[in-house]
Amino acid sequence: GGIMDSVQRFSNLPTYLPASYHICNADIFFFLKEANQDIMRNSSLQSRVDSFFIYKAKLPPVLNATYGPFSVEQAVPLDLMLTSASFGFTNKFTFNWKLKSHIINSSIYSNKPKIQTLFYIAGKDWDDYNSEERLPCVKMFAFLESREVVTSCRLTGHLGLCVAELELSPSWFSSPPPLISEETASLEGITVELFYKIYTADGECSPEDAKWENNIHAGQDNEHKALSAMERIGS
């Protein structure tokens, strides 16, 4: 017969809390592990630390932890999620929502004085699109020295987009010197700074009837609730 080994064997692996995790309300998520993680990091039966990455979610995610017959759940704090305060108008979970802009024509001239910018929401799951959902308005500002002109459009439709259009006054373009023809001058563009901000409106977005103004917009924003600070277009 064999001889019993009276020496107690111990595992080289550290003790750890054998809890299991699951993320609820998340369509796609990953549990992460550091490449050079300290093996003693979770060497405790009292606590455990793990990292996870949420890629897609329509609802606020909830972390579920199970240990034997015990289970507990806790919602992931929204301040840890990439939600957008710019879309505070909606009760939807705005995870990864971003307003994108694209200047349709990057150069403007006196013979073609229109500025057009396409705005659209990126990151929104349009599979659950509701035609009754009311998206916010976008106000676009154009600045040249002390001059300012403003227009608005409402994000709408299945893709949540709109095109804001401005027409600049002839005074925005420098008068050509006597020796330069108007045709040549029309080929010389000007540099205009563009900004935007998002705001709510119960009715239609402000039409901004004035085609060109000189910083006389005081008090207009009081009619609507701004959802974001002014941001530069094209930066």
C-alpha positions as CSV (number, residue, x, y, z in Angstrom):
1,G,0.0,0.0,0.0
2,G,1.0,3.6,-0.5
3,I,2.1,6.0,2.2
4,M,-0.2,8.9,2.9
5,D,1.4,12.3,2.5
6,S,0.8,14.1,5.8
7,V,2.1,17.4,4.4
8,Q,-0.8,19.8,3.6
9,R,-0.6,21.2,0.1
10,F,-1.4,24.9,-0.5
11,S,-2.2,26.6,-3.8
12,N,0.2,29.1,-5.2
13,L,-2.8,31.2,-6.3
14,P,-4.0,33.9,-3.9
15,T,-7.4,33.7,-2.3
16,Y,-10.1,35.7,-4.0
17,L,-13.8,36.4,-3.7
18,P,-15.5,34.0,-6.2
19,A,-18.3,36.4,-7.1
20,S,-19.8,36.6,-10.6
21,Y,-20.9,39.7,-12.3
22,H,-23.4,40.6,-15.0
23,I,-24.4,43.9,-16.6
24,C,-28.2,44.3,-17.2
25,N,-29.7,46.8,-19.6
26,A,-26.6,46.8,-21.8
27,D,-26.7,45.4,-25.3
28,I,-22.9,45.2,-25.7
29,F,-20.4,45.2,-22.8
30,F,-17.0,43.8,-21.9
31,F,-15.2,42.9,-18.7
32,L,-11.7,44.1,-18.8
33,K,-8.4,42.8,-17.4
34,E,-5.2,44.8,-17.1
35,A,-2.3,43.3,-19.1
36,N,0.0,43.5,-16.1
37,Q,-2.5,43.4,-13.3
38,D,-1.0,42.7,-9.8
39,I,-2.0,39.1,-8.9
40,M,-2.5,40.2,-5.3
41,R,-5.0,42.9,-6.2
42,N,-8.0,40.8,-5.5
43,S,-6.4,38.6,-2.8
44,S,-9.3,39.0,-0.4
45,L,-12.5,37.3,0.6
46,Q,-14.0,40.6,1.7
47,S,-13.8,42.7,-1.6
48,R,-13.1,42.4,-5.3
49,V,-12.3,45.0,-7.9
50,D,-13.0,44.5,-11.7
51,S,-13.3,46.8,-14.7
52,F,-15.9,46.8,-17.4
53,F,-16.6,48.7,-20.6
54,I,-20.2,49.5,-21.8
55,Y,-20.3,49.9,-25.6
56,K,-24.0,50.0,-26.3
57,A,-27.0,50.6,-24.1
58,K,-30.5,51.9,-24.5
59,L,-31.3,52.1,-20.8
60,P,-29.2,53.0,-17.7
61,P,-27.0,49.9,-17.0
62,V,-27.4,47.9,-13.8
63,L,-24.5,45.9,-12.3
64,N,-25.6,42.5,-10.8
65,A,-23.2,40.7,-8.5
66,T,-23.9,37.1,-7.3
67,Y,-22.1,35.1,-4.6
68,G,-23.5,31.7,-3.8
69,P,-27.2,32.2,-2.9
70,F,-26.8,36.0,-2.5
71,S,-27.4,38.6,-5.2
72,V,-27.3,42.4,-5.3
73,E,-27.9,45.0,-7.9
74,Q,-26.8,48.6,-8.3
75,A,-27.4,51.1,-11.1
76,V,-24.2,52.5,-12.7
77,P,-24.0,56.2,-11.8
78,L,-24.9,58.4,-14.7
79,D,-21.9,60.6,-14.1
80,L,-19.7,57.7,-15.1
81,M,-21.5,57.2,-18.4
82,L,-21.0,59.3,-21.5
83,T,-24.4,60.8,-21.5
84,S,-24.9,64.2,-23.1
85,A,-26.4,67.0,-21.1
86,S,-27.1,68.7,-24.4
87,F,-30.1,66.5,-24.9
88,G,-31.7,67.1,-21.5
89,F,-35.0,67.7,-23.3
90,T,-35.7,64.0,-23.7
91,N,-36.4,61.2,-21.2
92,K,-34.3,58.8,-23.3
93,F,-31.0,57.5,-22.2
94,T,-28.6,59.6,-24.2
95,F,-25.6,57.3,-24.0
96,N,-22.9,58.2,-26.6
97,W,-25.2,60.8,-28.2
98,K,-23.2,63.6,-29.9
99,L,-24.3,66.5,-32.2
100,K,-22.1,66.5,-35.3
101,S,-21.8,69.3,-37.8
102,H,-20.5,69.4,-41.4
103,I,-20.0,72.6,-43.4
104,I,-21.4,71.9,-46.8
105,N,-19.4,74.6,-48.6
106,S,-16.2,75.5,-46.9
107,S,-15.7,78.6,-49.0
108,I,-18.1,81.5,-49.5
109,Y,-17.9,84.4,-52.0
110,S,-19.8,87.6,-52.7
111,N,-21.5,86.0,-55.7
112,K,-22.4,82.9,-53.5
113,P,-22.9,84.4,-50.0
114,K,-24.8,81.4,-48.4
115,I,-23.4,79.3,-45.6
116,Q,-25.0,75.9,-45.1
117,T,-24.2,73.5,-42.3
118,L,-25.6,70.0,-41.8
119,F,-26.2,69.0,-38.2
120,Y,-27.1,65.5,-37.1
121,I,-27.1,63.3,-34.0
122,A,-24.5,60.5,-33.9
123,G,-24.6,57.6,-31.5
124,K,-28.4,57.4,-31.3
125,D,-30.1,54.1,-31.7
126,W,-32.6,54.8,-34.5
127,D,-34.1,51.3,-34.3
128,D,-36.5,52.6,-31.7
129,Y,-37.2,55.8,-33.5
130,N,-40.5,57.4,-32.6
131,S,-42.0,59.9,-35.1
132,E,-43.6,61.8,-32.3
133,E,-40.3,62.4,-30.5
134,R,-39.5,66.1,-30.6
135,L,-35.8,66.8,-31.1
136,P,-34.3,70.2,-30.1
137,C,-33.4,73.2,-32.3
138,V,-29.9,74.2,-33.3
139,K,-28.9,77.9,-33.5
140,M,-26.0,78.7,-35.7
141,F,-24.0,81.9,-35.4
142,A,-21.6,83.5,-37.9
143,F,-19.2,86.2,-36.7
144,L,-17.0,88.5,-38.7
145,E,-15.3,91.1,-36.6
146,S,-18.2,93.0,-34.9
147,R,-20.8,91.6,-37.2
148,E,-23.0,88.7,-36.4
149,V,-25.8,86.8,-38.1
150,V,-27.9,84.0,-36.7
151,T,-30.2,81.2,-38.0
152,S,-31.9,78.2,-36.5
153,C,-33.2,74.8,-37.6
154,R,-34.8,71.8,-35.9
155,L,-33.3,68.3,-35.8
156,T,-35.9,66.0,-37.2
157,G,-36.7,62.9,-39.2
158,H,-35.5,59.3,-38.9
159,L,-31.8,60.4,-38.9
160,G,-32.3,63.5,-36.6
161,L,-30.7,66.1,-38.9
162,C,-31.3,69.6,-40.2
163,V,-29.5,72.1,-42.4
164,A,-28.9,75.6,-41.1
165,E,-28.6,78.3,-43.8
166,L,-27.3,81.8,-43.6
167,E,-27.1,84.5,-46.3
168,L,-24.5,87.1,-45.7
169,S,-25.0,90.8,-46.5
170,P,-22.8,92.3,-49.3
171,S,-21.3,94.5,-46.6
172,W,-19.6,91.4,-45.2
173,F,-17.4,91.3,-48.3
174,S,-14.6,93.8,-48.7
175,S,-15.2,96.4,-51.4
176,P,-12.8,95.7,-54.3
177,P,-10.0,98.2,-55.0
178,P,-10.5,100.4,-58.1
179,L,-8.0,98.4,-60.2
180,I,-9.5,95.0,-59.3
181,S,-12.6,93.9,-61.2
182,E,-15.7,92.7,-59.3
183,E,-15.3,89.3,-61.0
184,T,-11.8,88.9,-59.5
185,A,-13.0,90.1,-56.1
186,S,-15.8,87.6,-56.0
187,L,-13.1,84.8,-56.1
188,E,-11.5,86.1,-52.9
189,G,-13.1,84.5,-50.0
190,I,-13.5,85.8,-46.4
191,T,-12.9,84.0,-43.1
192,V,-16.1,83.7,-41.0
193,E,-16.2,82.0,-37.5
194,L,-19.1,79.7,-37.0
195,F,-20.6,78.5,-33.7
196,Y,-23.7,76.7,-32.6
197,K,-25.7,75.8,-29.5
198,I,-28.7,73.5,-28.8
199,Y,-31.9,74.8,-27.3
200,T,-35.5,73.7,-26.8
201,A,-38.6,75.3,-28.3
202,D,-42.2,74.5,-27.7
203,G,-43.2,75.7,-31.2
204,E,-41.1,76.3,-34.2
205,C,-37.5,77.2,-34.0
206,S,-36.8,81.0,-34.2
207,P,-36.8,82.0,-37.8
208,E,-34.2,84.8,-37.3
209,D,-35.8,87.1,-39.9
210,A,-32.9,89.5,-39.9
211,K,-30.4,88.5,-42.6
212,W,-27.5,90.5,-41.1
213,E,-27.2,92.2,-37.7
214,N,-24.7,93.8,-35.4
215,N,-24.9,92.0,-32.1
216,I,-28.5,92.9,-31.3
217,H,-29.7,89.6,-30.1
218,A,-30.0,90.5,-26.4
219,G,-33.0,88.9,-24.8
220,Q,-33.8,86.5,-27.5
221,D,-32.5,83.4,-25.7
222,N,-34.8,84.1,-22.8
223,E,-37.7,82.7,-24.9
224,H,-36.0,79.3,-25.1
225,K,-34.0,77.1,-22.8
226,A,-30.4,76.6,-23.8
227,L,-29.2,73.0,-23.4
228,S,-25.5,73.5,-24.3
229,A,-22.9,76.2,-24.3
230,M,-21.9,77.7,-27.6
231,E,-19.4,75.5,-29.5
232,R,-17.3,76.2,-32.5
233,I,-18.1,74.5,-35.8
234,G,-15.2,73.0,-37.7
235,S,-12.8,72.7,-34.7
